[in-house]
């Protein structure tokens, strides 16, 4: 069993309550920051940790923080992105529900480093019961003097508020999230300017994922170097993997970066292997947006090396034979799965969730959904397969935000690795997997 | 089919809810009260019969000193807001990838059979509305559905039947102001 940074306290009865959280060392890191550290010193530790954003993009957190515009005369804001909506991803919900104070402590320390006096948790509207858990925890923190004015006599003041979304996947994209938090439609903004310069209400803003912020207390308590010592090369620390699909033990697992994918899938400590004695067919390793890989390529790279759970190893081979770590939403499919139907399902999702701002995405996702439905129901033609690739290529890179890419990558990778299955649908004029 | 115009309902928050409205607006800087729009729409929908009529939206606009169109354009963007009347119990079943891999189609078919309606419809007695939704971030416990603010996970036919039985009393509703 590897080191636990984010889930070490999950088994403790009542850890959602402030007194229990404190009894187990909670808020000691925040106290240390207030008593003995300056904002640049906190930033330095996070930089040393080489922690990377856990929402999906994997951008170095310390670097993101260092871009925050200073001396602008405007307040700076910290936003926690808790709009978890990427199919296959359910780690942030787990973390917030089980240990809300860990997230709050991470936000307090991060806000101190950014010299932000207000922070928001933007949580997807469907998760109102988690919103309630967080509000209870925030109330406890105010009562204990850990939030509000002049916290513990330090001179540092901070307010944290929860803000619910309204049911829109696109609001997980940071500029769409900011628009939504301003009370508007979740249409992504053109970058630059980046939120670090002009974000919420045109003020300097940092948006970080739940899991990213929750790693910060450990980094402060143990040092950035200790965090960087865990993992492999540029993938440091631990990652929450949310595993689902045709496995024996779906759930959220904290893994040390560098764990072999094969061990993750087959070990009883993690997924426990494929259900019902079935064979592994394919894996979507980092949420629905990342390229799908067939069994052989998810277990080993094209060069024959063991595939590891790291940003670098999962992307080894580029999009030809690799994928991405993404959000850690690990969807496993067994040999009974129709890959074409799975893709149709995903593509319908992206069509549904496209904000409609950019024509390639708005129109392209709709066309891909229609063509995939045609193929899946036995009405497709051979040229439809290339038509799909063509539409996907014309979406990719031609949109304001990454939703277009996220819709295109599953299509291109599924055709790349499972072309035969599309042809079988066309030739047999039916889905070979339908009963 | 009634039009939206025919279905105008007058709605106002009670004192307790208005105090909540003030508390929520205070979370944002002065002049940025528009940010309270999504929270207020959630509250209004829960308290105004589960959906947002134009009149309800106009009322929310007046509370936040917004033009009505600023509310309409937001309410029509986010899928959680119902712009037509719904049943007392609204069932939202996830249909996205991981739930589909784990039998969401059978779950939806069973609900359609039990309620004798198709997804997207409301039972003639106004009791149930069945909706399909996209990923609810509970894929490890698929298949999943939501009713009100509650999640129902690892669904099977028995769990659905038990849920429907729970909703059988005359005043059962999934509507709940999430801030109360």
Interface residues (C-beta under 8 A of the other chain):
Chain A: X84 X85 X86 X87 X88 X89 X90 X92 X93 X124 X125 X126 X127 X128 X129 X131 X132 X159 X161 X163 X164 X165 X166 X167 X168 X169 X180 X181 X182 X183 X184 X185 X186 X201 X242 X243 X244 X245 X246 X250 X251 X252 X284 X288 X329 X331 X333 X337 X341 X342 X345 X346 X349 X352 X353 X355
Chain B: X27 X29 X32 X34 X35 X36 X37 X38 X39 X41 X42 X64 X70 X73 X74 X77 X78 X79 X80 X81 X95 X96 X97 X98 X100 X101 X102 X133 X134 X135 X136 X137 X138 X139 X140 X141 X142 X146 X149 X150 X151 X178
